[in-house]
Amino acid sequence: MRIERRSHRLPLTLCPPRGCGEGVRALSPARPFRCGAQISRAPPQSRHCSRFSFLRTEPDDMATLKEKLITPVGAESKVPNNKITVVGVGQVGLASAISILCKGLCDELALVDVVEDKLKGEMMDLQHGSLFLQTHKIVADKDYAVTANSKIVIVTAGVRQQEGESRLNLVQRNVNVFKFIIPQVVKYSPNCIILVVSNPVDILTYVTWKLSGLPKNRVIGSGCNLDSARFRYLMAERLGIHPSSCHGWVLGEHGDSSVAVWSGVNVAGVSLQELNPAMGTDKDSENWKQVHKQVVDSAYEVIKLKGYTNWAIGLSVADLCETILKNMCRVHPVSTMVKGMRWETWGMGLKQLLTFFYKFKALGTNLTKLSSYSYVYSNSILKQPPINTFHLIFTSVTFL
């Protein structure tokens, strides 16, 4: 009986070539090929297809170098995570910007000023140093749209304090400047925290709060953060230790009527007033009271020597920004709005616990009778003639 040998050839659609994964169909010519161990007559590129072949794309002759190098895998986020804006690129604004960049606090830094040439020059100068910084995006413009979506807006713009001039004398001129700045800031960054640095900072913090319409816990001033830093430095110099090991506070007005809290000065928990009960008084033979006088006079001295102060306040601003953005819950003496405490104060330097989610908490301070009277006096200075500061604020701000 004759047995016919049947061909084992299968149609193309039923037998995938070797190398193809399950469920993957190779494209090959209509010519049939042998299954099993036999080698197909199909071209090699058809015989050995990869299950990841869909990732291979043909080069586009019209594509740019960037498009050839980088293939996007998702939509790029256009909202920065930690954007900081500095309004006013003078000496203080620039020092604040540099300090913030060196700490790597933001993923985008925006600069705003009215002098366009200087603004562009400062921006380019900072951009050229991007290799040495952690902030990859530095922008600048005269238009406040560049400040959009800022987490913190630092206001340093205003009239500079001249040699021998009191900070309180700057009020009216800087209030007029703030009338333009603050509404623009709130328009583009309605959820920001505004940090006021311009002098007189205690009063302008209140002005900013009234102009912005923001909750009072989202408007703070740099207050006595720098005064306290100066105080700790000068105390530490006399004691021969590092300022970080010497603890003390200056409260009240950021200016001539500030108050040194001598009862709180300590080194490693050791109260200095317990060792020297007369400390900070006229009866003190060591004249520690002179340290606070140096704190008050230090700004005038620096202005006399170099024309302005900038580096210390710039570092102080970066210190405040770091506490807020990193939610470090550190305590700072800042200008804030406090009601229901021992003193009803507007914009006075008071110790405050700063956290990121705007939950700023004022801390009560136990002052001696002398310090308490001095603090109340410092508050009254901001309301007294001949400056009549608060009358000026209400007439300048409330009735726009």
ROLO-809409 format. One record per residue (C-alpha): x, y, z. Coordinates in steps of 0.02 Angstrom, whole numbers, m for minus. Example, Ala and Ser with C-alpha at 12.3 -4.5 7.8 and 13.67 -1.06 7.14 Angstrom:
% ROLO-809409
[[615 m225 390]]
[[684 m53 357]]
This chain:
% ROLO-809409
[[0 0 0]]
[[72 165 m51]]
[[77 300 81]]
[[78 481 26]]
[[195 597 115]]
[[107 757 159]]
[[194 924 168]]
[[215 997 340]]
[[214 1172 275]]
[[90 1286 363]]
[[18 1452 306]]
[[113 1607 354]]
[[m22 1667 473]]
[[m17 1508 578]]
[[168 1481 606]]
[[271 1622 681]]
[[457 1624 644]]
[[584 1580 776]]
[[622 1718 899]]
[[446 1789 905]]
[[357 1795 1071]]
[[187 1723 1104]]
[[50 1827 1031]]
[[170 1923 918]]
[[153 1904 732]]
[[303 1934 621]]
[[287 2019 454]]
[[365 1916 315]]
[[346 1889 129]]
[[209 1780 58]]
[[337 1643 26]]
[[309 1499 147]]
[[443 1443 269]]
[[476 1282 361]]
[[431 1257 544]]
[[531 1172 680]]
[[718 1171 667]]
[[719 1213 484]]
[[780 1386 438]]
[[656 1500 358]]
[[691 1582 194]]
[[618 1745 261]]
[[736 1892 285]]
[[830 1896 452]]
[[742 2054 510]]
[[576 1963 494]]
[[640 1800 567]]
[[703 1877 730]]
[[580 2010 785]]
[[590 2080 961]]
[[441 2095 1074]]
[[503 2273 1109]]
[[512 2320 927]]
[[372 2446 952]]
[[496 2555 1048]]
[[605 2578 893]]
[[564 2732 793]]
[[630 2788 629]]
[[739 2946 640]]
[[647 3103 588]]
[[752 3212 476]]
[[649 3363 532]]
[[675 3334 720]]
[[786 3452 819]]
[[938 3394 915]]
[[841 3409 1078]]
[[699 3302 1009]]
[[822 3170 949]]
[[910 3168 1118]]
[[761 3173 1236]]
[[598 3080 1213]]
[[462 3142 1331]]
[[371 3005 1426]]
[[240 3119 1504]]
[[176 3296 1511]]
[[299 3419 1587]]
[[239 3503 1747]]
[[229 3691 1725]]
[[197 3731 1909]]
[[357 3743 2014]]
[[365 3655 2182]]
[[459 3787 2281]]
[[463 3950 2188]]
[[529 4106 2275]]
[[511 4283 2211]]
[[617 4431 2261]]
[[538 4600 2225]]
[[672 4734 2216]]
[[845 4690 2153]]
[[943 4817 2252]]
[[1083 4771 2372]]
[[966 4688 2498]]
[[864 4598 2365]]
[[1018 4531 2279]]
[[1097 4474 2443]]
[[934 4385 2486]]
[[932 4300 2315]]
[[1113 4243 2330]]
[[1085 4175 2505]]
[[930 4079 2449]]
[[1021 4006 2298]]
[[1170 3952 2402]]
[[1054 3860 2521]]
[[964 3775 2374]]
[[793 3821 2442]]
[[696 3839 2278]]
[[677 3756 2109]]
[[638 3924 2028]]
[[692 4100 2075]]
[[603 4252 2003]]
[[671 4429 2012]]
[[567 4586 1986]]
[[625 4766 1974]]
[[581 4926 1881]]
[[758 4953 1812]]
[[757 4831 1666]]
[[941 4840 1614]]
[[1005 4806 1789]]
[[874 4671 1813]]
[[925 4580 1654]]
[[1109 4597 1697]]
[[1088 4524 1871]]
[[983 4381 1801]]
[[1113 4337 1670]]
[[1254 4347 1797]]
[[1164 4225 1912]]
[[1115 4109 1768]]
[[1297 4095 1715]]
[[1335 4023 1887]]
[[1197 3892 1878]]
[[1325 3752 1870]]
[[1374 3791 2049]]
[[1195 3804 2112]]
[[1051 3683 2141]]
[[920 3800 2068]]
[[912 3769 1881]]
[[787 3904 1835]]
[[817 4090 1866]]
[[698 4212 1782]]
[[673 4400 1789]]
[[552 4527 1718]]
[[474 4695 1749]]
[[304 4614 1728]]
[[237 4531 1886]]
[[170 4385 1784]]
[[344 4310 1805]]
[[305 4289 1991]]
[[156 4172 1962]]
[[137 4022 2079]]
[[267 4080 2204]]
[[270 3997 2375]]
[[359 4145 2456]]
[[369 4324 2393]]
[[505 4430 2474]]
[[477 4617 2462]]
[[638 4718 2475]]
[[586 4861 2360]]
[[576 5037 2427]]
[[677 5190 2471]]
[[847 5155 2545]]
[[889 5219 2719]]
[[1016 5359 2712]]
[[1160 5392 2832]]
[[1091 5454 2999]]
[[910 5431 2944]]
[[786 5340 3056]]
[[693 5193 2980]]
[[528 5274 3029]]
[[562 5421 2914]]
[[542 5306 2764]]
[[360 5266 2798]]
[[263 5377 2677]]
[[379 5350 2529]]
[[378 5162 2547]]
[[190 5151 2577]]
[[166 5230 2405]]
[[282 5100 2329]]
[[188 4958 2414]]
[[20 5018 2346]]
[[78 4961 2174]]
[[178 4806 2222]]
[[65 4710 2340]]
[[m92 4698 2230]]
[[16 4632 2087]]
[[95 4501 2199]]
[[m73 4437 2262]]
[[m145 4436 2086]]
[[m18 4310 2021]]
[[18 4214 2183]]
[[m141 4215 2288]]
[[m80 4071 2396]]
[[92 4140 2436]]
[[172 4195 2599]]
[[232 4375 2590]]
[[393 4413 2684]]
[[420 4600 2705]]
[[599 4662 2722]]
[[585 4846 2672]]
[[599 4973 2813]]
[[516 5019 2925]]
[[477 4834 2921]]
[[356 4827 3069]]
[[241 4959 2995]]
[[257 4900 2815]]
[[208 4724 2870]]
[[44 4796 2932]]
[[26 4898 2772]]
[[55 4741 2668]]
[[m76 4646 2766]]
[[m205 4782 2738]]
[[m165 4798 2552]]
[[m157 4612 2516]]
[[m316 4553 2600]]
[[m223 4394 2647]]
[[m245 4307 2815]]
[[m129 4383 2946]]
[[m33 4219 2963]]
[[26 4235 2782]]
[[105 4407 2800]]
[[260 4422 2908]]
[[405 4542 2920]]
[[589 4504 2948]]
[[567 4593 3115]]
[[704 4569 3244]]
[[776 4411 3169]]
[[931 4507 3117]]
[[936 4608 3279]]
[[937 4446 3379]]
[[1075 4377 3268]]
[[1180 4533 3297]]
[[1145 4521 3484]]
[[1200 4339 3493]]
[[1356 4375 3392]]
[[1410 4521 3502]]
[[1374 4425 3662]]
[[1470 4275 3597]]
[[1618 4385 3549]]
[[1635 4447 3728]]
[[1618 4270 3796]]
[[1736 4191 3669]]
[[1611 4063 3604]]
[[1518 4029 3442]]
[[1355 4128 3417]]
[[1256 3965 3399]]
[[1299 3923 3580]]
[[1239 4090 3646]]
[[1050 4112 3657]]
[[962 4278 3674]]
[[821 4380 3599]]
[[789 4556 3542]]
[[604 4599 3526]]
[[496 4750 3486]]
[[529 4873 3345]]
[[663 4832 3219]]
[[749 4994 3258]]
[[802 5113 3394]]
[[673 5060 3525]]
[[704 4872 3517]]
[[711 4774 3681]]
[[844 4651 3736]]
[[770 4512 3843]]
[[912 4494 3969]]
[[817 4367 4074]]
[[823 4245 3929]]
[[1008 4258 3887]]
[[1095 4092 3919]]
[[1241 3985 3866]]
[[1210 3797 3863]]
[[1058 3825 3974]]
[[1153 3927 4104]]
[[1064 4093 4134]]
[[1187 4236 4128]]
[[1074 4347 4231]]
[[1081 4221 4373]]
[[1270 4238 4371]]
[[1258 4428 4357]]
[[1089 4491 4424]]
[[1130 4670 4371]]
[[1155 4618 4190]]
[[1075 4739 4068]]
[[1047 4875 4198]]
[[1140 5036 4239]]
[[1209 4953 4396]]
[[1304 4822 4296]]
[[1491 4848 4322]]
[[1529 4748 4164]]
[[1413 4860 4061]]
[[1329 4721 3962]]
[[1196 4848 3917]]
[[1322 4916 3792]]
[[1298 4758 3688]]
[[1117 4803 3651]]
[[1169 4981 3610]]
[[1291 4909 3484]]
[[1149 4809 3407]]
[[1046 4968 3385]]
[[1193 5067 3316]]
[[1266 4931 3205]]
[[1158 4969 3053]]
[[1201 5154 3063]]
[[1385 5110 3076]]
[[1382 4995 2925]]
[[1286 5123 2822]]
[[1413 5255 2869]]
[[1557 5143 2813]]
[[1489 5064 2653]]
[[1328 5158 2614]]
[[1204 5017 2647]]
[[1177 4851 2738]]
[[1142 4695 2638]]
[[1234 4533 2677]]
[[1175 4505 2855]]
[[993 4542 2813]]
[[1007 4433 2657]]
[[1065 4285 2761]]
[[927 4320 2886]]
[[795 4315 2748]]
[[861 4148 2684]]
[[855 4082 2862]]
[[670 4126 2875]]
[[632 4050 2704]]
[[720 3889 2751]]
[[616 3873 2909]]
[[453 3897 2814]]
[[487 3790 2660]]
[[565 3646 2755]]
[[435 3655 2894]]
[[573 3658 3024]]
[[463 3729 3163]]
[[601 3846 3222]]
[[564 4001 3325]]
[[603 4173 3253]]
[[570 4350 3315]]
[[471 4418 3167]]
[[346 4557 3135]]
[[173 4483 3150]]
[[m7 4524 3193]]
[[m48 4469 3369]]
[[m210 4494 3464]]
[[m272 4425 3628]]
[[m101 4417 3708]]
[[m28 4525 3845]]
[[2 4665 3721]]
[[m110 4715 3577]]
[[22 4744 3444]]
[[22 4776 3258]]
[[178 4725 3166]]
[[291 4715 3319]]
[[438 4596 3328]]
[[377 4447 3430]]
[[440 4270 3443]]
[[344 4157 3327]]
[[350 3973 3280]]
[[356 3963 3090]]
[[289 3812 2996]]
[[252 3784 2812]]
[[64 3767 2816]]
[[39 3945 2876]]
[[9 3885 3055]]
[[115 4019 3133]]
[[105 4015 3322]]
[[150 4162 3432]]
[[246 4116 3588]]
[[216 4202 3754]]
[[370 4281 3831]]
[[397 4309 4016]]
[[480 4478 4029]]
[[547 4566 4181]]
[[457 4724 4233]]
[[593 4830 4151]]
[[585 4733 3987]]
[[395 4736 3990]]
[[392 4925 4006]]
[[522 4940 3868]]
[[420 4830 3752]]
[[263 4932 3779]]
[[365 5090 3748]]
[[433 5015 3586]]
[[254 4983 3531]]
[[202 5161 3575]]
[[345 5232 3471]]
[[259 5168 3314]]
[[101 5265 3357]]
[[172 5430 3419]]
[[185 5603 3338]]
[[276 5683 3254]]
[[273 5537 3133]]
[[97 5484 3182]]
[[129 5324 3090]]
[[m36 5235 3112]]
[[m138 5386 3064]]
[[m31 5395 2907]]
[[m61 5211 2872]]
[[m249 5223 2887]]
[[m260 5376 2776]]
[[m143 5299 2649]]
[[m210 5122 2645]]
[[m390 5113 2699]]
[[m456 5244 2580]]
[[m382 5191 2413]]
